[in-house]
Amino acid sequence: MIGLGNMGGRIARRIRDVGPPIVGYDVSASQRAESGLKTADSIAELTRQVEVLLLCLPHSGIIESVVLGSEGVLESAEAGLLVVDLSTAAPASTVRLSAALAEKDVALVDGGLTGGVEAATTGEMTVMVGGSEGDVDGARPALDAFSSAVYHMGPSGSGHRAKVLNNFLNGVSLAATAEAMIAAKKAGLELDKLLEVFNRGSAVNWATRERFPHIIKGDYLEGGLSVDLMIKDINLYIDSARELQSPSVIGPATLSSFLTASSLGYGDQISNHVVDGLGDLAGGVRLADEL
């Protein structure tokens, strides 16, 4: 595994505990030390000793540097290596990397993840994969160690394209629910009761069911996708829609909610803090009474 951060570290430890032997690498020496894993000292060293190479990195710019850079994956890989990119990445970049790796007889499977950090720890992630059927089958022993469902979405780039759509809808539901809950707080409604109504009716979504029952009690479920990474993901969706010549009416409005939160100082905090950015605009509203 290259990338031992919030998600990659959890996945790697899960594989260590239940799956095939694993070795990790991260550019941060402290991250390597804190991972609890056997680690390599460089990308080249890691690449030369494995048959399946997992990536879990912040964005396509870093992925391209890791794969195409000096002493990177492409330069170090032997024919037959299987690369599985679990990052949230630009689909067009993924397709280009797949073609570049194929010239050296190295395969790439793109795997978008959903389920959150807890699911990574317990082995209940859902994975959306792109690539050939044979390459996807080759990746399954590693994928099965940390996921409960693997969906083959199509050729190279399809897994990451599905992930971009998934994260966009995640952002929409989170931002929209945050906006509604701020209005409810200002209206003096009982928030726990309102969430029960939402979750029994047509307003139900991941945010109303899994996030806001905690947020209204002051628990923001720290440790997940940050506000700034959500901004990156929504921009990926908007760029993808533009590339496909598909309309994106809701995208810019959703993006503005998270940009607002970031500009108000919540950028490096979990994306659930978008509700505090909107609360600040509403005069300092917080959903939890004690905050």
Secondary structure, DSSP 8 states (H G I E B T S, - for coil): -B--STTHHHHHHHHHHHSS---BB-S-HHHHHHT-S-B-SSHHHHHHT-SEEEE--S-HHHHHHHHHSTTSHHHH--TT-EEEE-S---HHHHHHHHHHHHTTT-EEEEEEEES-HHHHHHT-EEEEEES-HHHHHHHHHHHHHHEEEEEEEESTTHHHHHHHHHHHHHHHHHHHHHHHHHHHHHHT--HHHHHHHHHHSTT--HIIIIIHHHHTTT---TTS-BHHHHHHHHHHHHHHHHHHT---SHHHHHHHHHHHHIIIIITTSBGGGHHHHHHHHTTS--SSTT-
